[in-house]
Amino acid sequence: MAEPRPLILVVEDQKDLASLISTQLETSGMVCQVAYTADAAFRFLKRNHVNLMLLDINLPDRSGTDLLDDLVNDDLKVPTIFLTAYDSESQIVQGLTRGGDDYITKPFSFPELVARIRAVLRRTETASDHHITKNAQISQDAFQFCGAEVNPLRLELKFPNETVVKIGRKELGIMAFLVSNEGKVITRKALIHGVWGVHADVKSRSLDQYIVKIRDHFSKNDLTLSAFRTIHGVGYIYDPTSGEDEE
């Protein structure tokens, strides 16, 4: 099966240059989307996942660094390479400080641009290797959930009766998210976004299936999930100090 082609968002107000960049990158095995303003880029990134953004610092509506600030404020992390002019050293430093991953100065050669894109893609993929889900990492310490010990490194649940069962990544992510939001009412949408990411197209039925798996593990090992309650019509709450299950 062919490897999926990375989606690159080209944010450049010079339409001829944007078109030329897109053509060259698609020839190199990538998929491109073009935005001519920061606002258009922001709207696209709110709705779509991209692997990398090529971002001109100087845009007609606001600067590329301002766009990065908006993305950070909206909890959207996008690997970014700045497109800059030779006289933009202070802007380059500012952009890298505010979250950019690399920069390339205009005019540039397309082989260099492609090489820089691939280098940043490799770095970001490696950096995320330790993530099991969006919110859980294999480096995370073991934690308690409803009387069982959850081990992220081994993807295991250990019960008081010494039974150890393997769990999936999403079950781990759900329990980790609930523990990190102890005592708070969590909507179903918030739980999905917390585990799968804000861009994930995940239905409530899929979430239900993973929660059923968690409940089955605890039921088979004589532990109740009274601390993990359904709030009908809203979502869930994990509260170890609570009493009876509301389901």
Phi, psi and omega in degrees: 000135181292144176294141177296142180276134181293143177266122181248126175265118180261113181251097187209125184277346175278105191297322179296316180294318179300318179295320180293317177300314181300315180299314181295318182291322179292327174296332181270010174094020179247167175248136185239146169232135183250138170230137183262352179223162176295320180298317179295321178296317181298316179298319180295317182291335176293332186255344189222150173268131174238153180277332181197151177239129168266119193234115173291134180292320183260107180241159187292331183264322173195173187284159176297325178294325175295322177298318178300319177300318180297320180294318178298316180297334180261012178060039177245112180258117181233119174305132190225133170245125179279141169257120187226164171272163182299331185266024186251031186303315181295323178291324178298311180300316180298317181295318179293323178295327184265013170125358178290153182259334181192175176213158174219138186265146176273141353283153182228161175271146182290325173301321178294317180300313180298318180296319180293320178300312182295326178294316179293320178299318179296317181296316183290325177293319179294320182296331182266002182300329183279356178275125176276313169230182180304325187252354185236141182234151178292340179278355182291141179292156175298149181217163182266139175218111176053039176093356178247157177262127179259124181248101182297322183298320183261357184052056183225153169246128177246124184262162181302335178278010178077002175289136178239128180235147176281143177235161177274169182298319183289324175299317177299313181300320180297312182294320179297320180292319179296317180295322181288347178240036183306132176083000181254143172285127184244125177289159178299320180296318180296322179293317177298312180297323181294327184263316184266337185105156186290339182267356185289139176261080186243130181273156179301327181298323178295317177301316180302320182296321179289323179293323175299319178299317179298312181299321180297317179302315182289320180298318181292342180246025170060035173242137176272164176247044182296335179282343180252104189242147173274130172258101190301132180083357182234298184167239187217166170216139173247113184218095182299343180272358185277176182257253191276154176290140182265000182283000000 
